[in-house]
Amino acid sequence: MSDLKVDNPLGVLLPLWNGSVGDYAIAGGWACDGEWLIVGDAAGSIYGFDGGTGAIRWKHVGIHDGGVLAMAIHPGGQLFATVGQDGRLLVWNAADGRVRRTIELGTGWVEHVAWSGDGQWLAASMSRRVHVFDLNGKEVWQSEDHPSTVSAITWSGADELATACYGRVSFFEIPSGELRQKLEWQGSLVSMVLSPDGNIVACGSQDNSVHFWRRDTGEDSQMHGYPCKPSALAFDDSGTLLGTSGGEAVTVWSFHGNGPEGTRPGVLELHVQPITALSFAQHGFRLASGARDGAVVVWGLQQEGEGAVLGIGLVEDVVDSLFWRPDDGALAALDASGRVSVWSVADV
């Protein structure tokens, strides 16, 4: 479906396999060191694909009534968690596709789920509240109501949980639930990412800007001028580069030296429709972008944020999400048609 016109559409991306699920492929991730690719769809089904061949090894059709909303792979790779419109949190064994634990959170959509960095805690958000559980499924903490629906959650290290909602980002110590820090800004925050060291917080805003804070100083800045909401954000593993969406171009801000204040970002132009997904490789300055145009592009970046195209892949529909295999040797894309596309990535 892509309108993108390219002479050499592959480059470092070499087709490995294609698969499909029953509906919009809405969540996924690599498990068991890349042995499995787990995918959830908008019909509430979960699929376990062989990571090397694409064969479906197991599936559960309609297990989340109303649809899957999010998925998180455990840092150890053997477990994963899913949440959906049915108010449930499920913890699975990746290898055999068996549900190990079912947690009922109530009536409503459970929109976000995330494991702590050491894999000891599992957080999920429903409406204005966040719940944290241990590995046995015991709830260890529940937040009070946030001012609005929680729009994003992420972990900073092993024992600190960040939440975003209208007007603020909050950091809670887990398991005590102590509020460690609150960063306020008058606006609706729609996305959030932390630098690997947890010091820089970046949020996409409803007003088509990216707002970020430095936690150690409390200083904040804002990047304006995006044509639409920056719903996809990604830091590289060193915390030097921040990739942002918000239009047809990928804008990359460099935190090297005194940046990004007073510096010009890298602007990566090739997509012909707005960016919908961004993902840095586990190591190094390779960034994958996906867009409404059905194109997946791998960029090689420099320290100041400039970059060049290394490879291009085309999928059937709007790119929903992108996942680098843990060894960076493969890249998976999920799209709105239910297509699962996997490429091996050449090391050049």
Buried (B, 14 or more C-beta within 10 A) or exposed (E): BBEBEBEEBBBBBEEBBBBBBBBBBBBBBBBBEBBBBBBBBBBBBBBBBBBBEBEBBBBBEBBBEBBBBBBBBBBEBBBBBBBBBBBBBBBBBBBEBEBEBEBEBEEEBBBBBBBBBEBBBBBBBBBBBBBBBBBEEEEBBEBEEBEBBBBBBBBBEEBBBBBBBBBBBBBBBBBEBEEBBEBEBEBBBBBBBBBBEBBBBBBBBEBBBBBBBBBEEEEEBEBEEBEEBBBBBBBBBBBBBBBBBBBBBBBBBBBBEEBBEEBEBBEBEBBBBBBBBBBBBEEEBBBBBBBBBBBBBBBBBBBBBBBEBBBBBBBBBBBBBBBBBBEBBBBBBBBBBBBBBBBBBBEE
